[in-house]
Amino acid sequence: MDMERTLFRLEQGFELQFRLGPTLQGKSVRVFTNYPSPGTPFASQEFRALEWMVPAGGRDDSDTYCRLDLDVAGSYRYYFECGVEGRAGGGCIMVDPVLHVGHEGKILSLDSVRVQTHLAKCLGPLDEWLDRLRVAKETGYSMIHLTPVQKLGRSGSCRSIADQLELNPEFSPSGRSYTWTDVGNLTEKIRKEWRMICITDLVYDHTAASSEWLNLHPECGYNLANSPHLKPAWLLDRALWHLGRDVADGKHAEAGLPALVTHEEQLHTLRRLLWQDLFPRLKLWEFLQVDVHKAVERFEEALQDGAKPPGSKTAGLRKLKIIQDPQYQRFGNTVDMKMALEMFGRKANGPAAIQACCDWFKKALEELNLKCYEEMCKHHEQAVNCIVDVVRYERLAVNGPRLGPITRTCPLVARYFTFPFEDMAMEKELELLHRSEDACRLLAHSGWVIGADPLQDVAVPGSNVYLRRELICCSDSVRLRYGNKPEDCPYLWAHMKKYTEITVKHFHGVRLDRRDSAPLHVAEYMLRTAREHRPDLYVVADLFTGNQDLDNTFITRLGLTAFIREAMGARDAEDEGRLVYRLGGEPVGSLVQPSRRPLLPGVAPSVFLDATHNDESPIQVRSVYDCLPSSAIVSMACCATGSTRGYDELVPHKVSVVKEERLYPKWSDGEQPSCPWEVNLRTGITAGKLALNRLHQELAEKGFTQVYVDQLDEDTVAVTRHCPSTHQSVVTVSRTAFKHPKKHRYRGRVAPMFIPGQIEEVILEARTVKTAASPYVKDERNINGLPDYTVELREHLELKDSNVVKQGNVVVKGSSEFVQEIVFDQLTPGTVIAFRVSLAPQSRDAVGFLRTQLSQFQRQYQSGSSTDPHLPAILKVPLDTLMSKLSLADLNMLLFRCDAEEQEDGGGCYNIPSWTALNYCGLQGFVSVLSDIRPSNDLGHPFCDNLRQGDWMLDYISSRLLNKGGALQEVGQWFHSIFTYLKHIPRYLVPCYFDAVIVGAYATAVDAVFNKMSSFVWRGTTATKQLALASVQMCGVGRVPALPALSPALQDVPIRLNPASQLEEQCCVSLAAGLPHFSWGAFRCWGRDTFIALRGLMLVTGRHLEARNIILAFAGTLRHGLIPNLLGRGVETRYNCRDAVWWWLQCIQDYCVMVPHGTDILACPVARMYPTDDSDPRLAGTVEQPLHDVVQEAMQCHARGIEFRERNAGPQIDSNMRDEGFNVEAKVNLDTGFVYGGNRFNCGTWMNKMGESDKAGNRGTPATPRDGSAVEIVGLCKSAVRWLVQMNKSGHFPYSSVSVRGDEESLTYEEWNQRIQDNFEKTFYVSRDPKDPHEHLHLVHKTGIYKDSHGASSPWCDYQLRANFTIAMVVAPEMFTVEKAWGALEMVEKKLIGPLGIKTLDPDDMVYCGVYDNALDNNNFNLAKGFNYHQGPEWLWPVAYYLRAKLYFAKQMGQEVYDQQVCLVKNVLSRHRVYLERSPWKGLPELTNENGQYCPYSCETQATSIATVLEVLYDLREAEGL
């Protein structure tokens, strides 16, 4: 994915990590960057590969990253390659420069910059600069921006440079000749002694028309020799010149167009002259047209010469097009004659036919010429509109320059091209085009186009800007023609490179102007050169495009530090305040971002100016009274700010960059009002600006990074800057005056304002006042301002001493929040007041105490912390110590528990009335919501509103835990104590600190979880830990234990005191099948789900004791040789599944293998609840057996055959099942060794959906009965008998056989194992060989797979493609031939794999439907009431068995294949990780609808889904021997 237009901006000192996204994990990815290696210079075209780092080892890519330590400023590129595909994506990163000032090299933070622009030509001789620049220093600016200091062109425009390499000679007084070295010495003096940075403009787009080097190198401009496409535009330009000359001479006065344009009717005359006289004479359309006569002659000659058009099937589809003459001669264009012959000459078989073809061709050419004429007329129309608009603005408009009469020196319109010749007739001028030595002197002037794409050069072929007169032209400059690379114009590139090097040698920063912008690739090249000489170059640009993507392109390509934004563009005070809010800072009370976090795209950084040197004076367009309040609003922005010289001095007109020849006044230390040639603090608003600049500097340097803007009324803006560590605030209230108070009626008073906290002082109050001084007279030598206006400024006052406001009432909110009412008494237009606000003493103490506690989580909270002399004892204990005392069951209570679980204890999840209830009662419920709020600081979220409105959430968290006993109660006390502080801080800060407390406590709890788990977890990757956390999510103890009691003789069984009976009872952890649906009461524990999930959630995570207890608890419920599917606490059991017992046996086997001394479990006592099939439930300890006897009983029952009818059969236990469905059967085929059973009216495997719809007629019909021998049960049985053979031989299992056919015969486990081995593939494999016989050949629709079952009552079900055989591959891989297994797995990959899960049925099957809707009840038999539960929806847990099977068989096929499959596995797992990270439940769902779509009827988090995925990670690690 290319992110070239996405802004990623970082400060120096950050570490940037590149991590693999979900689509890349498992693939061979290489990251390249042109960021230089340490100690090497930057080379933009040299990219190096970054090294991948794997902190946790192993083959899981979730934590794999490569890094860059960012300590060099600039814009850098990165890209990545994926496998052999080449470049797969890339982007840019911006590293901010660091500016150093003073002799000691103090850092000038970028947001503290206060820049003032000076027109360099108005500074006088270089030896007087310091006196004039001192105004910026004494007014509190930290950066000086100078317009170009090079030699200027004849016009004197600051933007028109005559010689880019020569210092302006005007800076050298008589007898002196200053050099660039002198300029560099001066800027360095300013940097060290004044602590100010100097920057200047770089102008690449144009050069002065009077540039001497341009006469020697005219190829550097767009001239009519190298750019003949401009000929029509040049002809129009010359015709307009001659028209203007005639108008000036009065030749069109009688026609209604005199030299002095005074009314609109005269513009109508101009429009008529252009259309009726000028354009018809020019005939510019002829430059686009074909000479029809010549083209037809050539066509006819070709036909007469017997030219045969080539055959082409597309001849009728192609269109004849004009080929433009590159020299742009009239009628010089042609057409493709071969195409013409194809289209019009195919029937030229005689003279008459040839003539007909020629006529046909001629007609086509005439039609093309007509289109060219119409095209040029459209250009004419736009040109006329632009010409008339320009004349109207320059001669008539009230806000225009009112240029007066049209003369030869003030022409009708600006010239677009140079004309370095004496005046001559138009006919003579045309001859210049034919002489290259003259044509190359006719150069295009520069300029800009309003609203144009700044990435497009307006003078290149294909652009009609010059022809359409859309250019706002600078007739003193020539546009430069660089081409695409230095070789296209060597002199120009070398010249401008030298210019760049000289500039950055002597200045620490540069500015680019939108009016002077060069082609992007040119500026990119030049700035790259600049950074070779000055790496920490400050680059600011006035290039605002209005398009964020385009802005980002400029920033990333050019390495811009900031864009210039201007307050003068604001329509009103509200718009001005909105700019402050947008341009930087976070909302007040923002949540603290983690130190390591995803790098999010940013917005373009800004330099916010109250006015630029290109703007009109605010005194002209607003009022003199607005200068101060608008400056105050700008100064409160959380970004660099600035102004232009003359603004603070109240110069009442625009200081023209072209015409201004006067000098800036010098600084005077006097206290009296200044004269025109001096400036002091009594001049204009200078004193006010000094105070505002100091305030801006303080706010930036002391970390006031949070911003709040409040529009008090249509003219009054309040801006708050807040420091998140000290919680001090500065609040300014500025009453703007966009209109002069004498001409506009403002409100009498501003409504009172309420400021939370304690007002420490009035930092400043200032207003613009009129004095008795003489009125303004424009000085002839100095740029002077209004002498009769100044600032009345008072600083650092007590509130009671203010002349602007009065203290109102103090309102107390809650226990400690003070709100001060401010009454505006004299807040007149043009007035500013700033308050310093701190927290009330009690709140300040509470915040300090709170930050002390939070510093145990993050060191940043040490700032602003303080010690509580009455610290509660519980807070003296580190939280990690308290958390270490918690068991994993306790941590389940602390972190999780869904609403249904908590309701068993009489509680429930926290509910936000205006929003919704949280997913969990524990900390995870809060953390999930905060994780969504934090990145965007969505403080308006209902969750944050609830925190601000009251303490309900705090009390819920603490009281819930205080009601528990033991270590959980201590944690509850910790929360209660720390929340006591939280309750005494201002409500607007509660969300921020609540987040800090919860996140810190959550992280501590999670660390405690991992410390209690296996090394695989606590040494594992992030993905491993996230999945392992679900072990705590799913495993807990409710008010009533879900498991039946274990044998009293068993050691290490957890005991608790029953709160009701006050008697001891066992409190073993049970495993919920899924949240929220299967988490409570009798529906919490399911045999099948428990033992599918137990290996991943308990054995892999190291929870061996709890796994033992669950295995033994279920063993105690064995009946009829089966363990229950629905456990129902052992008394509401249903023995209606055939597979649960085999999953249970698999877990016993896994326990013996994975747990140290695991085989000891076989001798553990089992409390038999049902010692016989028909016995009533027995109390624990009544009848006991070792586990190996219970295992033998399960095997023996199957060998003899299991047949029974469920107890209480009927609607009381299942309202959907038919009567036949309650008959349970499970047996062993003694010929094959396969377990089989079930019937077509029940569903005894995991695909157990029973029809429920009367409307569709599927009630009582299983969707997937899978009777007969289900493939996964055969595999689980094979695994069990193989293992029992091993256990018997090792002496851990006393039985070697089972009895069959009564007690007359026996079947050894070895025999049983071998029979399954011998018969499995020949029974289950569906061969690709058509000669191999199949029992039901007509039912086979996929070959090279393994059947889903054998002996089903509906034979077609046997042959359905499902993924169940992958389970058998994992538990009993020895049954499979490697090649056949691999082919079957490839079929699964091709047909069944989804984004997260695996399709439960072949999508080619006629009953496939991938969308599960349990609420749908219609007449569709296959869909109604979710009948398709296992007929297409994509379940997650089987995909893990597919992946494990892939890994196993890939290993058998060689290392290369294995490595490829590891990549596949990682890629699939990465999608699970992304889902897990984004899920508010922090789990993986039971299933998804087709193609990974969310299914609302699925459990949000499912034990089997998470456990089996965790097993895949475990297998990966085991395969590596880690």
Salt bridges, closest charged atoms under 4 A:
ASP2 OD1 - ARG87 NH1 2.60
GLU4 OE1 - ARG77 NE 3.78
GLU4 OE2 - ARG87 NH2 3.41
GLU15 OE1 - ARG67 NH2 3.17
ASP61 OD1 - LYS1466 NZ 3.05
ASP63 OD1 - ARG19 NH1 3.94
ASP69 OD1 - ARG67 NH2 2.67
ASP96 OD2 - ARG9 NE 3.00
GLU104 OE2 - ARG195 NH2 2.53
GLU128 OE1 - ARG132 NH1 2.59
GLU128 OE1 - LYS666 NZ 3.87
GLU138 OE2 - ARG134 NE 3.03
GLU138 OE2 - LYS137 NZ 3.32
GLU188 OE2 - ARG191 NH2 2.58
GLU188 OE2 - LYS192 NZ 3.89
GLU188 OE1 - HIS508 NE2 3.98
GLU193 OE1 - LYS189 NZ 2.96
ASP201 OD1 - HIS145 NE2 2.63
ASP201 OD1 - ARG511 NH1 3.26
ASP205 OD2 - HIS206 ND1 3.30
ASP205 OD1 - ARG479 NH1 2.85
GLU219 OE2 - HIS217 ND1 3.00
ASP237 OD1 - ARG469 NH1 2.81
ASP246 OD1 - LYS251 NZ 3.61
ASP249 OD2 - ARG408 NH2 3.05
GLU264 OE2 - ARG392 NH2 2.57
ASP277 OD1 - ARG281 NE 3.22
GLU286 OE1 - ARG330 NH1 3.13
GLU297 OE2 - HIS293 NE2 2.87
GLU342 OE1 - ARG318 NH1 3.61
GLU375 OE2 - HIS379 NE2 3.66
ASP389 OD1 - ARG392 NH1 2.79
ASP423 OD2 - ARG408 NH1 3.66
GLU429 OE2 - ARG238 NH2 2.82
GLU429 OE2 - HIS242 NE2 2.94
ASP438 OD2 - ARG435 NE 2.61
GLU470 OE2 - ARG468 NE 3.04
ASP488 OD1 - LYS485 NZ 3.02
GLU501 OE2 - HIS533 NE2 3.41
ASP513 OD2 - ARG511 NH2 2.76
ASP513 OD1 - ARG515 NH1 3.91
ASP516 OD1 - ARG159 NE 3.92
ASP516 OD1 - HIS206 NE2 3.91
GLU524 OE2 - ARG77 NH1 3.24
GLU524 OE1 - ARG557 NH2 2.89
ASP542 OD2 - ARG511 NH2 3.67
ASP542 OD1 - ARG514 NH1 3.24
ASP551 OD2 - ARG565 NH2 3.50
GLU566 OE1 - ARG514 NH2 3.93
GLU574 OE2 - ARG578 NH2 3.28
ASP575 OD2 - ARG571 NH1 3.64
ASP575 OD1 - ARG578 NH1 3.07
GLU576 OE2 - ARG622 NH1 3.02
ASP610 OD2 - LYS689 NZ 2.97
ASP626 OD2 - ARG622 NH1 2.94
ASP648 OD1 - LYS689 NZ 2.76
GLU649 OE2 - ARG645 NE 2.75
GLU660 OE2 - ARG662 NE 2.86
ASP669 OD1 - ARG134 NH2 2.84
GLU698 OE2 - ARG836 NH1 2.74
GLU701 OE2 - LYS106 NZ 3.69
GLU714 OE1 - ARG747 NE 3.06
GLU761 OE1 - HIS796 ND1 3.09
GLU761 OE2 - ARG836 NE 2.97
GLU765 OE2 - ARG794 NH1 2.88
ASP788 OD2 - LYS770 NZ 2.69
GLU792 OE2 - ARG767 NH1 3.36
GLU798 OE1 - LYS800 NZ 3.76
ASP801 OD1 - LYS800 NZ 3.42
ASP825 OD1 - ARG749 NH2 2.79
GLU901 OE2 - ARG1084 NH1 3.01
GLU902 OE1 - ARG897 NH1 3.44
GLU902 OE2 - ARG960 NE 2.72
GLU904 OE2 - ARG1129 NH2 3.44
ASP905 OD2 - ARG897 NH1 2.83
ASP905 OD2 - LYS964 NZ 3.49
ASP945 OD1 - ARG948 NH2 2.47
ASP951 OD1 - ARG987 NH1 2.77
ASP955 OD1 - LYS983 NZ 2.55
GLU970 OE1 - LYS885 NZ 3.28
ASP995 OD1 - ARG934 NH2 2.71
GLU1065 OE2 - ARG1056 NE 2.87
GLU1106 OE2 - ARG1103 NH2 2.78
ASP1139 OD2 - ARG1088 NE 2.78
ASP1150 OD2 - ARG1095 NE 3.98
ASP1173 OD2 - HIS1120 ND1 3.37
ASP1174 OD1 - ARG1207 NH2 3.08
ASP1189 OD1 - HIS1188 ND1 2.97
GLU1193 OE1 - ARG1168 NH1 2.74
GLU1203 OE2 - LYS1227 NZ 2.88
GLU1206 OE2 - ARG1134 NH2 2.77
ASP1214 OD2 - ARG1134 NH1 3.28
ASP1219 OD1 - ARG1205 NH2 2.24
GLU1225 OE2 - LYS1227 NZ 3.36
GLU1252 OE2 - LYS1249 NZ 2.60
ASP1254 OD1 - ARG1259 NE 2.78
GLU1272 OE2 - ARG1266 NH1 2.68
ASP1303 OD1 - ARG1200 NH2 2.29
GLU1305 OE1 - ARG1301 NH1 3.01
GLU1310 OE2 - LYS1289 NZ 3.11
GLU1321 OE1 - LYS1380 NZ 3.83
GLU1335 OE2 - HIS1336 NE2 3.81
ASP1348 OD2 - ARG1266 NE 2.80
ASP1348 OD2 - ARG1362 NE 3.63
GLU1374 OE2 - LYS1278 NZ 2.68
GLU1374 OE2 - ARG1282 NH1 2.74
GLU1389 OE1 - LYS1446 NZ 2.98
ASP1402 OD2 - LYS1342 NZ 2.79
ASP1404 OD2 - LYS1342 NZ 2.90
ASP1404 OD2 - LYS1391 NZ 2.75
GLU1434 OE2 - LYS1399 NZ 3.42
ASP1459 OD1 - ARG59 NH2 3.54
GLU1477 OE2 - ARG1473 NE 3.01
GLU1511 OE1 - ARG1095 NH1 2.59
GLU1511 OE1 - ARG1444 NH1 3.02
ASP1515 OD1 - ARG1095 NH2 3.89
ASP1515 OD2 - ARG1444 NE 2.71
GLU1518 OE2 - ARG1517 NH2 2.89
GLU1520 OE2 - ARG59 NH1 3.05
